[in-house]
Amino acid sequence: MAPSSVDDATLLQRVTQGDREAFMELYRRYANLVYSMALRVVRDQQMAEEVAQDVFLKIWQKGALYDPARGRFSSWLLSVTRFTAIDRLRYEKRRPTVEDTNEEVAQPRELQRLSADHALWEQGQQLRMLIEALPPEQREVVELAYFGGLTHRELAEQLNLPLGTVKSRLRLGLNKLRAMWFGEEGREH
C-alpha cells in the first residue's frame, strides 16, 4: 500500500515503531498546517519554524500519546501545535534579558503583567478542559475552526462532510462551550 493512501492513525502507529518513511509522509501531509498554526500563535517566522520542529519531534518521540478514540489525528496535531507554540511564547517571555538581570526587584507594572498572564493562562486551561468535554465530532470542528483557522468550506472539504453538517456541529459545539463556560463562571461568584 502506498504511503499516501494510508490513514493517519496507521502512519502514526508505524512512526511509533520507528518507521521513517511513515514519519516523512505525516510530515508531508501536515508540515504546512503545523507551521501555519504555529505562526498564527507566535507571530514570528523563525519561532514558528522552531515550534513546527518541536511538534514533529514530539510526534516522533511520543506519537503513542494520540488516542484515535478521542478524535481525528489532525485535530490532535493542531492542539499539540497550539500548546507547543504557547509554551514557546511563555519560555521566551521568561528568558532573562540583560536588562532584566540588572533589576533586583520586579517593578509593580511587571507584577501586574505577570498576574494578568497567569489569569489568562488559567482561563485557557479551563477552556481547554471544556473543549475536551465536547462530543468528539463537535470538538473536532471547533478545534479545526479556531485553532486551525479553517473556514466552514475548508472544514467540510477536510472532514469530507456536507457544509450544513459542519455548520451545525460548530454551532452546537460553541453553544455547549458557552453554556459550560458561563455555568463554570456562575459557580465561582
Stockholm file with secondary structure:
# STOCKHOLM 1.0

chainA/1-189         MAPSSVDDATLLQRVTQGDREAFMELYRRYANLVYSMALRVVRDQQMAEEVAQDVFLKIWQKGALYDPARGRFSSWLLSVTRFTAIDRLRYEKRRPTVEDTNEEVAQPRELQRLSADHALWEQGQQLRMLIEALPPEQREVVELAYFGGLTHRELAEQLNLPLGTVKSRLRLGLNKLRAMWFGEEGREH
#=GR chainA/1-189 SS CCGGGSCHHHHHHHHHTTCHHHHHHHHHHHHHHHHHHHHHHHCCHHHHHHHHHHHHHHHHHHGGGCCGGGSCHHHHHHHHHHHHHHHHHHHHHHSCCHHHHTCSSCCHHHHHHHHHHHHHHHHHHHHHHHHHTSCHHHHHHHHHHHTSCCCHHHHHHHHTCCHHHHHHHHHHHHHHHHHHHHHHHHHHC
#=GC SS_cons         CCGGGSCHHHHHHHHHTTCHHHHHHHHHHHHHHHHHHHHHHHCCHHHHHHHHHHHHHHHHHHGGGCCGGGSCHHHHHHHHHHHHHHHHHHHHHHSCCHHHHTCSSCCHHHHHHHHHHHHHHHHHHHHHHHHHTSCHHHHHHHHHHHTSCCCHHHHHHHHTCCHHHHHHHHHHHHHHHHHHHHHHHHHHC
//
